[in-house]
């Protein structure tokens, strides 16, 4: 890993505060690595379809003359290194997502507890301060046959 990669991988995640932009940066890095791996596989395919495991020597044990051995070995080496980098970045993405979701879950729990506490304080405040509801009208008389005359007091 280069110094920049080491700084990126250890900088924000060790501080404990992972942001969405950090996760997006890790995802961008992952996509870069995947593109480089694909490019190296394309180099192998351009060399008579040689992959990662095909032999580079002929049946008599001599190096194959129909392929560029240096280019094939370099591409294979790069693919292996990039696959290791890809695994490391994916682990960082996983950890960052876990931290991000855990933080959101904690925030949601705090918000719910705060809302519950506020609702309880309002409920207690209303019941303690008011007592019985205050009258807002005074009834002097009830007309016979009206709904009020049927109601039981």
N, C-alpha and C positions, 0 to 999 in steps of 0.2 A: 504494500500500500504506500501511496505517496504521503507526503506531509499534509497535503490538503485533505486527502481522504481520511487520514487519521484525525485531523481536526474536526472534520464534518461528523465523523462517527462518534467521537467522544465529547464534542463540545456541548451540544444541547441536551443529549440524553443523560449525561452525568449530572447536569444541573437540576434535573428532575422536572423541568417544565418543558413539555413537548407541545408544540403548536401544530395546527393543521398545515402550515407552510413547511414545517420540518418534515412532516410525513410526505407532502407533495415533492419536496426536494429529494427525499429517499426514493420515491417512486420514479422520479425523473432519472436518477442515477441507475436504478434497476433497469429501466428501459434502454439507457445508453449501453449498459453491459450486455443486455440481450441483443442489441443491434451489432455490437462488436463480435459477439459469439457467432451470430448469423453470418457476418462478413467472413469470419475465419472458416466457417463450414463451407461457404461458397468457394473459397480458395481451394479447399480440399476437393470439392466436387469438380473444379476446373482442372484438376490434375488426374484425369482419367477416372474420376469417381472414387478416388481413394478416401476412405473415411478415417475414423479414429483407430481402427483395429487391423486394417489390412496390412499385410507385410510389405516392407520396403526393399526386400531382396527377392530375387527370382528363385526358381526351383534349385539352382545350383549354388545358391548362397551369395551371389554377387549383387551389388546394389542395382536397383532397377534403373535402366537408362531412359525409360519412357516418361519418367516423372522428375520434377525438380525436387530432389530430396531435401534440400535446405528449406525451401518454401513449405513443404509438407511438414517437416519437423517443427519449424517455427510456428506454423498455424496450429498444430496439435498442442504445442507448449502453451501458446496464447489461449487456446480454448480451455485447457485445464486450469490455468491461472484465473481466467475470467469466470469459470464455473465456481471456483472457490470464492472469488469476490462476490459473485451473485448470491451464494449461500449466506455470506456474511451480511450483505445488504438486506436480504430477505429476513434474516434474524433481527436486524435493527428495525425493519418495518414492523415486524410482529410485535416487538417490545414497545415501539412507539405507539402503535395502535392500542395495545393493552393499556399503556399509561394514559393515553388520550381518553379512552372510553372509561377508565376507572375515575379519572378526574371529572368527567361529565356526570358519571353516576353519583359521585360524592357531592357534586354541586346540586344535582337534582334532589338528593336526600336532604341536603342542607336547606334548600328552598322549600321543600315540603314541610320540614320541621318548623321552619320559620313561619310559614303560612298557617300551620296548625297552631303554633304558639300565639300568633296574632289573632286568629279566630277565637281562641279560648280567652284571651285577654279582653277582646271586645264583648264576648258573651258575658264574662264575669263583670265587666265594667257596666254593662247595661243592667244586669240584674241587681247589682249592689247600689248603683247610683239612683235608680228610678223607683224601686219598690213597686207598689201597685201603679198601674197606669193612671195618669192624671186626667180628670174629666175635662172635656172640651165643650160640653153642651149640657144644659139643664132642661129636663122635660117637665113642663107644667101640667099638661093634660094629655090623655090618650083618647082618640076618637073611637067610638064603638064601631066594630066591624073592620077595623084596620089591622094590619099584620101585627102591630105592637100590642093590640088588645088580646090577641090569641096567644102571644108569647108568654112563657112562664118566667117570672122574675125570681 
